[in-house]
Amino acid sequence: MKAVVLYDTAYGNTRTIAESVASGLGQGAAAVPVEGFDTETLRPGDLLVVGSPINGWKPTARITEMLADLGRRRLTGVKAAAFDTRVKLFIHGDAAGKITRALEAAGAGIMGEPMAFYVKGSEGPLMDGEAERAAAWAAGLAASLGNGTV
Ligand SMILES: Cc1cc2nc3c(=O)[nH]c(=O)nc-3n(C[C@H](O)[C@H](O)[C@H](O)COP(=O)(O)O)c2cc1C
C-alpha cells in the first residue's frame, strides 16, 4: 500500500500543507506535485489525498485535468480524501468538495469530509497553526484506516 498526497501550488502554501499531511499520515507517505504524476500507478488499497488552492471558486487547471484523466471507476479500491487552501472571505467558493466529488465519481472510497486550510492573503503565508492542523487531520485519516472504520 502506498500513500500519495498530490498537490498543486502557485506560491508554496499548498505544498507546505501537503507535506504536513504526508508527515501526519506517516508510513512513507509522500507529497508529490500533480504535474508528472502517473495516476495509472495507483492500486487498490492505496491512499490518495489531493490538495489544491482555490482558484476562481474551483481547483487549479492542473488538478482539474488530472481528475478528468482519472475516468470513471479508475480508482476502485483506492481510499481518498481532499483538501484546499483558501483565503478567509465571506464568499470563497470551494475546491476540496469538487475534488471529493470527482474522486468519488472515479470510484474511490472517500474518507471523511473535504477539508479547508487558510492563507492570510493570495500569496500566503498560511494562517497560524494551519500546518499543525493539517498534520493532525492526516493523523486522523491514518487512524481511521488503521482501525478499519473506512
Ligand atoms: C487567480 C487566483 C484566484 C483565486 N481565487 C480564489 C477563490 O475563488 N477563493 C479563495 O478563497 N481564494 C482564492 N484565491 C486565493 C488562493 O486560494 C491562494 O492564493 C492559495 O491558497 C495559495 O496557495 P498556493 O500558495 O499553494 O498557491 C485565488 C488566488 C489566485 C491567484
The ligand as a Tripos MOL2 file, in Angstrom:
@<TRIPOS>MOLECULE
LIG
   31    33     1     0     0
SMALL
NO_CHARGES

@<TRIPOS>ATOM
      1 C1         -6.0700   33.5590   -9.7190 C.3       1 LIG1
      2 C2         -6.4480   33.2940   -8.2790 C.ar      1 LIG1
      3 C3         -7.7790   33.0380   -7.9540 C.ar      1 LIG1
      4 C4         -8.1380   32.8010   -6.6180 C.ar      1 LIG1
      5 N1         -9.4480   32.5330   -6.3200 N.ar      1 LIG1
      6 C5         -9.7920   32.2760   -5.0280 C.ar      1 LIG1
      7 C6        -11.1400   31.9470   -4.6950 C.ar      1 LIG1
      8 O1        -12.0350   31.8840   -5.5420 O.2       1 LIG1
      9 N2        -11.4420   31.7070   -3.3890 N.ar      1 LIG1
     10 C7        -10.4670   31.7390   -2.4130 C.ar      1 LIG1
     11 O2        -10.7930   31.5070   -1.2490 O.2       1 LIG1
     12 N3         -9.1770   32.0420   -2.6980 N.ar      1 LIG1
     13 C8         -8.8260   32.3020   -3.9820 C.ar      1 LIG1
     14 N4         -7.5190   32.5960   -4.2820 N.ar      1 LIG1
     15 C9         -6.5140   32.5770   -3.2180 C.3       1 LIG1
     16 C10        -5.8190   31.2270   -3.2490 C.3       1 LIG1
     17 O3         -6.6430   30.2410   -2.6880 O.3       1 LIG1
     18 C11        -4.4560   31.3160   -2.5810 C.3       1 LIG1
     19 O4         -3.6450   32.0380   -3.4730 O.3       1 LIG1
     20 C12        -3.8660   29.9250   -2.3420 C.3       1 LIG1
     21 O5         -4.4980   29.3010   -1.2650 O.3       1 LIG1
     22 C13        -2.4040   29.9770   -2.1150 C.3       1 LIG1
     23 O6         -1.9450   28.6590   -2.2340 O.3       1 LIG1
     24 P1         -0.5780   28.3470   -3.0020 P.3       1 LIG1
     25 O7          0.4820   29.1100   -2.2970 O.co2     1 LIG1
     26 O8         -0.4050   26.8840   -2.8520 O.co2     1 LIG1
     27 O9         -0.7440   28.7500   -4.4370 O.co2     1 LIG1
     28 C14        -7.1570   32.8400   -5.6000 C.ar      1 LIG1
     29 C15        -5.8090   33.0990   -5.9440 C.ar      1 LIG1
     30 C16        -5.4540   33.3230   -7.2470 C.ar      1 LIG1
     31 C17        -4.0130   33.6230   -7.5820 C.3       1 LIG1
@<TRIPOS>BOND
     1     1     2 1
     2     2     3 ar
     3     2    30 ar
     4     3     4 ar
     5     4     5 ar
     6     4    28 ar
     7     5     6 ar
     8     6     7 ar
     9     6    13 1
    10     7     8 2
    11     7     9 ar
    12     9    10 ar
    13    10    11 2
    14    10    12 ar
    15    12    13 ar
    16    13    14 ar
    17    14    15 1
    18    14    28 ar
    19    15    16 1
    20    16    17 1
    21    16    18 1
    22    18    19 1
    23    18    20 1
    24    20    21 1
    25    20    22 1
    26    22    23 1
    27    23    24 1
    28    24    25 2
    29    24    26 1
    30    24    27 1
    31    28    29 ar
    32    29    30 ar
    33    30    31 1
@<TRIPOS>SUBSTRUCTURE
     1 LIG1         1 GROUP 0 **** ****
